[in-house]
Amino acid sequence: MEKIAIATDSCSELTEEMKRTGPVFVVPLTVQVGGRSYRDGEEITGADVLRLLPKELPKTSLPGGDVVDERFDTLANAGYTHVLCLMLSGGISGTANMMRMRAQEETRMVVKVFDSGMASIGTGSVAMELARYVSEGASWEDVLVRANELLCRTHVFFSVDTLEYLKKGGRIGRITAMAGTALQIKPILTFNEGGELCSIAKVRGRSAVVEKLVSLCREEAAGSRRYNVLMAWDGHSEQGSALREELRRALRKALPHCERLYEVNFGAVLSTYVGPGALGAGIQVLDGLPDDKKKGFPWGNR
């Protein structure tokens, strides 16, 4: 009998509540600060990184091989027979390739590794939908098909207050970074077909950022009857919290009929690159996919 687990990395930003909703497990990336290494989301948070940024730029690295083996051991000992690993985009990290190499050495379970081509709530929302699907009794072959469908139907967009940290971390070109520093021009970023970060728009001022993010989400949802709404933000500063509320209100007004709302804070690794004041939004189109047995309550009273 198949027993299926969904594994993802800490850059999916899954909350503790999300992890309890299905068979989803997280492999932490590593953050190095002051000569010491910490597990993202377990030993260091996004708030810790934002406090450090003015005086030190942390370094990040792939999950340790021992950590991956530890997670695989946990799953095998719990009786899982199949594991779908959904990893951070290969365009900005070697995590997916590293997981493929470790998976080749795994003999107790069938392991399939997907490069999500995204990060943060983009990857996280796909992991959550797959975990929910598994909980409803889906077969391994059905889960593989659903993973490919969801990855094609999930679109995320991000804004950063400054491109300084992406530039220092080598995740975006110097010329692009310089262009974004003048006149409060804020870039809107997404992932291209190669899984690399690219700029698709520039706006002036923070209020225009929210308007553009909502506009992009509305375009992706156009003509769709079923969709999830995605949000990510810097939840560790007053600026980030205020922007989150503004974005949430605007998305609720523009896209009131979403089936689920997935919201996360940026974790330690991604905070190293996006810095304070980062904001993200996205759409996950569900048209053509089977209806879930239990829909969420997306907007609530918050």
N, C-alpha and C positions, 0 to 999 in steps of 0.2 A: 504494500500500500504506500502511495506517495504521501510524504509529509514535506510541505514546501515552505521555505523561508525566503524572505526578501532582505537582502543586505545592501546597505548603502554607506556612504562615508559621511563624516561629520560636516562637510560643506553642504549637505542637504538641509542642515539647520533644523532637524526635527525636534519638536518639543517633547518633554516627557509624556505629556498627554497623548500626543500623536503615536508615540512608541507603544502605548498600551492598547491601541485600537486594533492591532493585528500582528501577525508574525513578522515584524520588521526589526532588524538589528543594525547597529551602527558601528563602523570601523573608524576610529579617530585618526585624523592626521596629526602631525606634530608641529608644535611651535617652540622655537628656541629663544630664550630670553636670559640674558645675564649668564651665559654659559651653561644653562640648564635646559632640559627638554620637558615639555608638558603635553599631555594628551588634550587635543581640542575638544571642548565641551565637557570634559571630565575633570581636568586639573587646571584649566584656564578658560576664561570666557571672553566674549567680545568686549565687555565692560573693562576687563583687565587690560586688554590690548589698547583700547582707546585712551586709558590713563597713561600708558607707556609711550604712545606715539610722539608726544612733544619732545621727549628726551631720548628715545631709543626706538629704532625700527626693528621689530622682531623678525626672525627668519622662520620660514615654514618648510616643512619637508613631508614626504610621503609617510603613510603609516609604517610603523616598524614591522618587519617580517614576523617577529615574535608576537606582535599584537594581532596580526591577521591569523596566524596559526592558533592563537588563543581563542579567537572568535569562531574559527572553524571547529575547533575541539568542542567548544560549548554547544554548537549546533549539532554536531554528530552525536555527542553524548545525550542530547535531548531527543534523539531519534529522528532528526530531519534527514531526509533522503535526497532532496534537491534544494539548491540555493541559487537564486537569481541575484546577481550583484549589479547594482545600478550605481555607476561611479561618476564623479566629477569630470567635466569635459577634458578630453585629451588635448584640446587646443591650449589649455592653460596649466595642465598638470599631467604627470606621468602615473597618476593613481590607477587608472584603468589598466594600463599595461602591466603595472606591478601586480595587480590582482590577478591578471591572466596568468602570469608566471607562477604565482602561488597556487592558483587553481589547478595547474597542470600536475602539481605534486600531491593534490588531494585525491585519495583513493576510496574514501568511505562514502562520499556523496557525489552526486552529479552537480557540477557547478558551471553556470553560464554567466559570463561577464559582459555587461553592456556599458559602452561609453555613452553617457546621456547627452553629450554635446552641450550641456548647460551647467548651471550651478545653483546653489541656494534653493529657493522655493520651487524653481523649475524642476530640478531633480527630485526634491523632496515630495512634491505633489504627485509625481509619477509613482514614487515608492509607496506613498500612502494609498493610492488607488489600487495598485497591484496587491498590497497587503490586504486590503478590503476584499478584493476579488478572490484571493486565496481563502480568506475566512468564509466566503460564501460557497466554497467547495470546488473551485476551478481546478482543472487538471493542469499538469505541467505544460503540455503542448498549448493549451489555451492561454496560460500565463505568458508564454513566450510571444504568442501572437498579440496579446493585449499590450505587452510592453512596447513592441514596435509601433503599434497604433498610437499609443499615448505619447510616445516620444515625438512622433510626427505632428501631433495635435496640440502640443504644449509650447507656448510662446511667452518669453519673459523679456522685460525691459528694465534697465537700471539707470539711475542718475547718481552721480557722485558730486559732492560739494567741491572737491578738488581732485585733479588727476595726478597730484604729486606722488601719492603712495603707489598707484598703479605703475607710474613711470619708474620709481625707485625699485619696485619689485619686478621690473622687467616684463610686465603684462600688457604694456601699451607703448607705442612708439614715442620718441622724444618730441617730434614735430607736432603730433596730435596733442601731447600733453601741454606744450607751450601755447598752442592755439586756444586752449580752453581756459587760460588764466586771465585773459583780458576782459574787461568790461562786464564782469559777472556772467560770462557766457557759460552755460551749464550743458555738458554733452549728455545725450541720451544714448545709452549703450545697449547692445544685444549681442547674441552669439551668431556668427555666420555659419555657413554649411560645414566649414572645417572645425567648428567648435571654438573659434577664436573670438575674443572680444573685438567689436567694431563699433564705430560711432555711426548712428543712422539719423541723428538730428542734433541741433543745438538750439537752445532757448536762452533767453535772458531773464534771470531772476528765479527765485525758488517757486513763486506762485505759478509761473509758466511751466515749471517742471511737472507739477501735479496735473495741470491741464493737458500737457503732452502725453504723459503716461496713460491717463484715462482715455485720450483720443486713440492711442495705439491699441489699447485693449478693446475698445469699442469696435475698431476696424477688424480685429481678429475674430470677434464674436459676431460680426454682421452676418445675418441670415441663419445663425445657429439657434436652435430651440433649447439645447442643453449645453451647459458649460459650467466650469468652476472658475472662481476668481482667486487670484494669487496675490499675496502681498509680502514684502520683506522690508525691513527698515532698521535703522540704528535705534534700538530701544534703550540706549544707555546714556542719552543726553537729552536735555530739554528740547533742543532743536529737532532731534530725531522724533521724539514723542509728539511734538506739535505737528510735524509734517505727516506723521502716520495718521493722526486724526483727520487732517485735511484730506489726505488721499482716500481714506476709508469712506468719508462722507461723499466724496465725489464719485467713487466707484459704486457705492450703494445707489446713488441717484441715477447713474448712467447704465448700470447693469443690475437691476433689482431682482432678477429672476434666477440668479445663479443657484446651482444645487448645493455647492459647498464653497465655503470661504476658507482658504488655507493661509494662515498668518504666521510669520516667524521673525525673530531677530537675527541680525547678522552675527555669526559666531566669531571665534578668535581668529581662525585662519583668514576668512574673508574680510574681517575688519582690518586686518593688517594691510590689505590692498585698497579697500574702498574708503577707509577713514571715517570720520564723524560726518553725520548729515546725509548718509547714503540712503537711497530709497529705491524700491523695486515694485513692479506690478506685472501681472501676467494673466493670461487666459488659457484654460485647458478645455478644448472643445470635445464634447462627448457625443455629438450626433453620430448615429450609426452604431454606437456601442450599446450593449444590453443595459437596460435599466437596472440600477441597484435595488436590492430588496428593501433597503432602508435609506432614505435620503436624509441629508443633514438639515440643520436649521441655520442657514448661512449668516443672516445679518443680526438676528436676535434683537435685543434691546440696547446693545452697546452703542 
